[in-house]
Amino acid sequence: MNSKLPIIEKLEWGKFVSPVSDRNIPPYNWYSFKHRFGSELAFNIFTMFGLKKGSFVLDPFCGGGTTLIKAKLDGYHSVGIDISPFSVFLSKVLTTGYEPHKLKQDVKKISHDLKDNVEIPDVAILKKSFSDLTLKYIYSLRDSINALNSPGRDFFMLPLLSILDRISKAKKSGGFLRITEQRKSSVIATKKVFEAEALRFINDLFLFKYTKASSDVILGDSRNYPQEVKSRQYDAILTSPPYPNRHDYTRIYELELLVGFICSNQSLKLLRYDTLRSHVEARKKYEVDGCYTIPSLLEAQMNKLRDRNLNNSRIIPTLYGYFEDMYLSLKEMSKVIKKKGHIGLVVSNVRFAGINIPVDEILGEIGEREGLKIRGIYTLRYRGNSSQQMSLYKREPTRESLLVWEK
């Protein structure tokens, strides 16, 4: 990588890195997916790339669906991939046009009382999060939704999943769920919250209109694309991979996964092991080929980190694994991006035991080795350290950046 390449501040875009900027904009605000960037950032990047109506956009870590939603609204065809069935579901619902008049007829039909014969996974977090009756009602409601023989089946699953935070004792806290002392919600309260949320979504459908651009979302792995993704060339790729900050999405979104998609703790563990190695519980899934060598900047920081007192012995191997996995991801991107096409990655540098890991620069080096010409590393905002890091190593903010390559 060209060491003289400047890191350019673009701090005016920083307020759009957070989903907070979309808190009043449907359908982005139908679900609070905390680990996504805002729609205005996607718009600015699409404009930077010079996309035209009918362009094809790929997001191989589609997460909360921002890239796909914005593409659908602005007339770009899009394809999304994610390893999480929850993210695939969420992105599909948020990019599908629904007829609001028909949906209103189904709200009362499905939010009825408890069923006697519901199957609830025997997973501890569920019992800690809900009372027995509320948990039974949640799964009764899920079964009623799944029994619908209409496009509304997926639509109504989303308000159910979106209210879990509000009605449970488990709250998202950093990279995990934290059980609070909040009183568990009753069946009556849960029913009212669900109906209100479903009606809010239905009424929101009158406020925006999708273009006729196609949008496909596929369950798959960013390190090894499904064949239907590989069979096309894309004008642009815009995505935000998990940051190597030890946040495990299978834990953060554990309730949503268990209520909607996964029926056992073992299945949840297998998904956790298969995810990108951005957290210490993920395991090696793919071997890198002989073309991969450890970036010199990464090795330099790892040597510094070895001299520090780390609170988890898995941090160093996880960081090595993260960049191996991102090498595989960038290699896949390079195969499917058109010549003169652009790739944009929103990433964040991280700090462990006071040692900065310049994720953006390391990925820039890896991408250039794959034949991608780096056009810029744009600093979008600076993030402070954790209170523990600051007390030990003083405040030294880290960059959250946009990397841009051209094929």
N, C-alpha and C positions, 0 to 999 in steps of 0.2 A: 504494500500500500504506500502511496506517496505521502511521506511524512510531512511534506510542506502543505498538504491540503488543509485549508483553513476550516475551523469550526465556526460556523456562522450563527450569530444569534438571530432568532426569529421569535422573540418573546411576545410579540403581538398575537401570535397564535396560541400562546400558552394557556389562555383561559378556556380554550376549546379541547384541551387534552382530556379534561374530566367530563364525565357524562352529566355533571351538574348543569352544564349549559343547555341541556335538552330536557330539563325537568318539567317544562310546561309544553313540550312539543310531542303530540302523538304522531306515530305509534312508538317513538323512542322511549316515552315514559310509561309504557304499559308494563314494563318489568325493570326493576332496578338492578341491572347488571353492572356492578361497580367497577369491573375491570374492562372497560371499553373507553374509546375516545369519543368525542362529540361529533355530531353531524356537520358542524361548521368546519371542523378540521378536515373531514373527508371532502367537503366541497372545495376548500382551498387547495388541497392536494390534487384533486381531479383537475382543477383549473391550471395549476402549475404544470401538470402533465399534458395539457392541451387536448383533453379527450373530446371527442365529438359524439353526437347522438348515434347510438348503435354500436359504440365501442364495446369490447368485451373486457370485463374486469374479473379478476380472481382474488379471493381472500382465503388463504389456506389455514388460517386460525380465526374462523369467523366469530367465535365467542358470542357477544351480544348482538351481532348482526348489523352494526352501524354501516359498514362499507356496502353491504348488500341492500339495505333499506335506501340509502342515499342514491345508489346506482339505479334502483327501481324507480324512485321518484324523479330522477333527472334524465331517464331515458337511456341508460347504459345496461346492456346485458351483463349478468353477473353469475358467478359460480362460487359457492362457499364450501369449505371443507372443515370439519372439526372431528376430533376423536371422542368428544363428549356427546352422547345422545341428547342431553338436555340442550346444549348449544345448537345442535342441528335442528331440534324441534323449535326452539325459540326463534331462530333465524327464518325457518320456514313460515311460521305463523306471521311474523312481522313483515314478510314480503308477499303475503297472499291477500288478494282482494276478496272481501266478503260482502254479502248483501245484508245490510243491517236490519231490514224489515223482517226477513225470515228468522234471523237470530233471536229477535225479541220474543218470538213465540215459544222458544225452547227454554228460556231462563227458568221459569217456574216449574216446568216439566221435570227438570233434572235436579233441582235443589230441594228434593223432598226429604223425608225423615230417614232414620237409620235402616239399613238392611241387616238382616241377621247373619247372613253367610258371606262375610267379607274376609279375604285373606290379607293379613298384615305381616310384613316381613319381621322376623324376630331380630331386630337390630336395636341396640341399647339407646341410640340417640333419639329414636322415635318415641320411646316411652318416657324419656327425660324431657322431651319437648312438648308433649301433649297429654291431656288427661285421656283415660281409656275411652270415654264416650266420644270426645272430640276426634280422637284418632280413628275410631270406628266410622264416624260421620265423614271424615275426609276420604277414607277409602270407599265408602258407600257412594259418595259424590263422584269420585273418580270412576267407579264402575258404571254409574249412570251415564256419565259423559262418554265413556268408551262404547256404550251400547247404542249411542246415537248413530243413525244411518244417514248422515248428512255431513256437508263440509264443516258444520259447526262443531264436530267432535274435537278437532284440534283447537279450534278457536276457544272453546269453553275450558279446555285444559289449562290454558294460559292464565286466566284469572284465578283459578284454583292454586296454581303454583306461585303466582305473584303475591298471594296473601299469606303464605306460610310464615314469612318473617314476622308479620304483624300478630299472628294468632299463637305463635309458639314462644317458649321460654328460651329457645336457642337463637342467639343473635350473631350475625357475622362480625367478627372482630379480627382484623388483620388477615392472617392466613388460616383461620380456623373458626369453628363455631364455639361460642361461649354460652353456657347455661346461666341464665339470670334468675333473679328472685321474682321476676314478673309473674303475676297470677296467670295460670293457664286459661285460655279462652274456652267459653262454653259452646255447646252445640248451637244454641240459638244465636249467639253473637257471631259464630263462624258462618252460619247460613246468611245472616244479614250482610256481613262483610263481603262474602262471595257474590251475592246478588247485586250489591252496589257496584262492585268492581266490574262484573260482567256488563252491567248496564252502562257504566262509564266507557268501556271499550266500544260498545255498540254505538253509543252517541258520538264517540270520536270518529267513527267511520265516515261521518258526514263532513268532516273537517279537512280531509286530504284525499287526493286522488292519485293512484298509481298510473304510470305510463304503461304501454303495452310491452315494454322490454321484458325479456325472460329473466327468471331468477331460479337457479337450481341450488339446492343445498344437499350435500352428500356426507354421509358418515364415512370418515376416512382419516388417514394419517398424513400429516404434512411432510413426513420424511419418506413417504412412499405413496405417491398419488394413486387413487383408483384409475382404472383404464379410461373411464369416461371423462376424467379430467385431463389425462395425458393426451387424449385424442384431439385437443383443440389448442390453438395458439392464442395468447391474450395480449391485448394492447397495453394493459397495466395490471399490476398486482399492488394491492394496498392492504396491509395487515398489521397486526400488533401481536407478536408471539408472547407467551408468558415471560415475565421478567424472572431472572435467576435470583429471586428474593425469598425462596423457600415457601412461597404461597402455593398451597395445594388446592386446586379448584375442585377436586373430588371431595374434599372436606368442606370447603366454603359452601358449595352447592349440594351438600349431601342430602338435605331434606328433599330438594327438588328431584334429585336423581332417584331417591327411594320411592317417592310418591308416584312419579311418572314413568320410570324407565327401568329400574333395577330392583330385583326381588330378593336379593340376599346380600349379606355382608361379604361373602366370598366373591361375588360378582363385582362388588364395589372395589374390593382390594385388587382384583385383576385389572380393572380399568385404571386404578391408581398406579399400578406398576408399569402400565403401558404408556403413560403420558410422557410428554417431553421432560427431560431431566432438569427441570427448573426447581425441583424440591427434592429433599433427601430420601423420600420413599420411592421415587420412580426408579425403575431398573433398566439396565441396558437392553434394548430391543433389537437394534440394528448395528451391524458392524460397519465401520467406516472403511473405505477402500484405501489403497496405498497412496493415493494422491493427497490425502489429508496429512498435514503436519501441524503440530501445535504452534499457533501464532506466537511469535517472539514476545509480544507485549503481554500476552496471557501468562507465558512462562515466567516473565520477570515479576509479575504481581503475585504469582503463586509462590515464588521463592520468598517473597516478603511475608506472605501469609503463613508460611510454615514456621516462621519465627514467633508467631503470635499465639496467645492462649485462646483457642477456639472452644466454643461451648458445645460443638458437635463435630465429631471426627469425620462425618460424612460431607462436610462443606466443601473441602478441596476436591474429592472425587466427583461430587455433584457438579461443580463448576467446570471441570474438565469435560464431563459428560454433556453438559449443556451446550458447549461450543461444538462438540462432535455432532450432536443432534441438529444444531443450527446449520452446520456445514451440509448435512444431508438435506435439510429443508431448502437452503439456498441453491443447492445443486438441482433440486426438483424445480425450483422457480426458474432457474436459468434455462432449463430444457423447454419450458412452455411459454416463455415470454417472447414476443415477436422482436425481430431486429428493430432497433430504435424505440422499442417499448420501454416503459419505466417501472421500476419497483420501488415502493415506499414502505419502510418499516418504522413503526413507532416503538421505541425501546427506551429502557432506562438503565443508566449505570447503577451499580450497587456498591455497598461498602460492608465489609466484614472485618471486625476487630480493628477498625480504623484504616484498613487498606482499601483503596478505591479500585474497583474492577471496571475499566472503561469499556463497557459492553459495546457501545456504538463504534468505537475505533477498532476493536477486535473483529466485530462482524464486518466492518468495512474492509478490513484486510482479507477476511475469508471470502467475501463476495468478489473481490477483484481477482482472486485466484481462480474463480469460476467463470471468468470472462465477462464480468459485469463491471462497467466503467462507473466509478463512483462520482456523482455529480455534486454531492454536498452532504455534510453532517450539520443539520440545523438544530440548534439548541432551542427547544420550545419553552422550557421552564427549568427552574432549579428546585430540587427537593432537599429538605433538611434531613438530617440523620434522626434515628430513633433517640429518645431521651437517654437510653443506656449508652449509646455510642457517643452522644454529645458529652456526657459526664466523664467519660474516659478519654476521649480523643478530641474534644472541642468540636465546635460546629464547622463543618466543611461541606457545603451542599454538593449534591451530585446532579448531573445533567439528565433530563428526560429529552430525548432527541428524535428527530426524523432523519433516517438515512435514505438517500435517494440514489439509485443506480440507473444506468441506461444500458441496454444490451448492445 
